[in-house]
Amino acid sequence: MSNETTMPNDEMKPKYDLEERTAKFGESIIRFAKTIPKNNVTAPIISQLVRAGTSIGANYAEADDAESRKDFIHKIGIAKKEARETKHWLRMTGVAEPAVKDDTLPLLQEAKELHLIFNAITHTAKLNIRHSLGIRN
């Protein structure tokens, strides 16, 4: 699901647009949720899945406009938690409605990848803060 574009300056390295990637993921979650048959068990799961899956991108966008490093780390941390929660609700969807379990697999993979990306961003940001403060280990 990654979106690759090139930088407009002389640097022609690929740029991975995480805002676009998380938005596309949220869109995929919405489309998937519409395919799940609704009943007493699936209705609350669908609601939770859509909330978690679409909030990843919203929280990333908030982090991108953060007012401080601390605010950035906090909002990236929320995006990371929402990615983990999305994995949970996708798993529950597969149990609640086995007919759509195979359709959860690519979404689960993308949620895992997003979680790992946000985990790495959080780790790096915290290390950078520690480094800028002169803290070693």
N, C-alpha and C positions, 0 to 999 in steps of 0.2 A: 503494500500500500504506500510505499514511500514515493514522494514527489521530488524529482530531481530537476533542478534548473541551473543555469549558469549565472555567475556573478556579472554585473554590468561593467565592472572595471577590467583592467588588464589581467587580473587574476581569473583564470578560466577554470578554477576548481569547481566541482559540483557543490551545490548548496542544497542541503536537505531541509526543506521547509516544514518544520515540526508543527507550526500552527495549521498549515494546510493538511498535514498528515492526521493530526488529531481531529480536525473538522471532518475529514473524509471518514474517519473511524466512527465518529458520532453519527454521521449520515448512514453508515452501514448498519450500525446498531438499530437505528430507527426503522430502516427497511426490514431488517431481520425481525424485529419485534412485531411488525405488522403481519408476519407470516405465522406467528405462534397462535394456535387455537386458544381462545380465552375460555377459562373456567374458573372455579373458585380457587384452585391452586395456582394456576398460571398468572392470573390477573395481577396479584401483588408482586410476583417475580418480574413480570414484564415492566411494571412501573419502576421497580428498583433498578432493573437493568438499564432502562432508558435514562434514568436520572444519573446513574454512575457513569455510563458510557458516554453520555453527551457532556458531562461536567468536566471530563478530562481536558478537552479543548478549551473550555471556558476558563478553567484554572490556569492552563498554560498561557492563555492570552493575558490573564491578570498578572502572571509572573513576568511576562515579557514587558509589561508596563509598570513593574514594581517601582516603588519610591525609594527603596534602599536595598542593600544586599540581604539584610535580615528578612525584609518583606518578600524578596525574590525567593529565598530559600523556603520560607513558609509556604508560599503559593505553589512552588514546584513540589513541595512535600504533599500538599493536598492533591495535586494532579497524580502523583505517585500512588497515594492511597486510593484514589478513585479508580485507577487502572487495576489495582489489586482487587478492589471490590467488584469491578466489572468481571474479572476472571471468576470470582465466586458466583455471581448471578448467572453467568453463562453456564457454569457447571450445574447449578440448580435447575436451569432451564432444560438441560439435557436429561436430567432425572425426571422432572415434572412432565416433560413431553418428549419421550424417546424418539418420536418421528422426526424431530428437528435436530437431534444430537449431532449428526454429521455436519449440519450447517453451522454449528457453534465452533467447530474446530479452527477454521481460518480466523475467526473473530478472537478466539482464545489465544491463538498464536500472536496476533497483533497486540492484544492487551498485554501479553507477557513481554513483548518487545518494548512497548511503551513504558511498562513498569521498569524494565531494565534501563532504558534511556533516562528516565527521570531519576532513578536511583544513582546512576553515574553522574548526572548533572548535580544532584544534591551533594554527593560525595566530593566532587571537584570544587563546588562553590564553598563548601565548608573548609576544605584544605586551603583554598585561596585566602579565605578570611584569616585562618590560623597563620598562614605564611605572612600576610600583610601586617599582622600583629606581632610578628617575630616569635610565634609559638612553634616549638619543634615537638612533634609527637604529642 
